[in-house]
Amino acid sequence: MEYLDINHTEWQKMWDELAAYRLNNGDPLCVHEGRCWEYMGSTGDHHHLHHACHPLTNKAEYMYIERTGAALRWA
């Protein structure tokens, strides 16, 4: 697992994709009960994010966002 710096070329794309998921309704943070989406790290294929108490579901949620170019490695 690696941890991307906020200046990494994939950083903004990752948060934009997270916000675009229907569950998040355009909000990349989804602040609820003092909690929000947290970046947990990245593997070669995915970025891993966690929300301890999502405002829509009131439960823990996990999101795995495909890294740039990951699909090309599968082809």
Steps between C-alpha positions, in 0.01 A plus 500: 500500500629844416374840610468771239598856577238767431721624216487162322345516150223255599397676824234737364364242254454252787291748705302610193410136427404443863264800489346373174376177656122506546540428872687830544280725287788721386657542844855363538494530882146412613554638851271328750530478880847651478621241251576515128658292224857406586772398258650173626767444232547363152598169346621453145139480379279696743473790741338393829266733689289455813215690664424395859137621495371609159212752514285304254536155656601580861754219482862444400563514127802408292585617151763365263578730211693361206839660447583673175618241249403199714252371241769512233713262705215246500459502122 
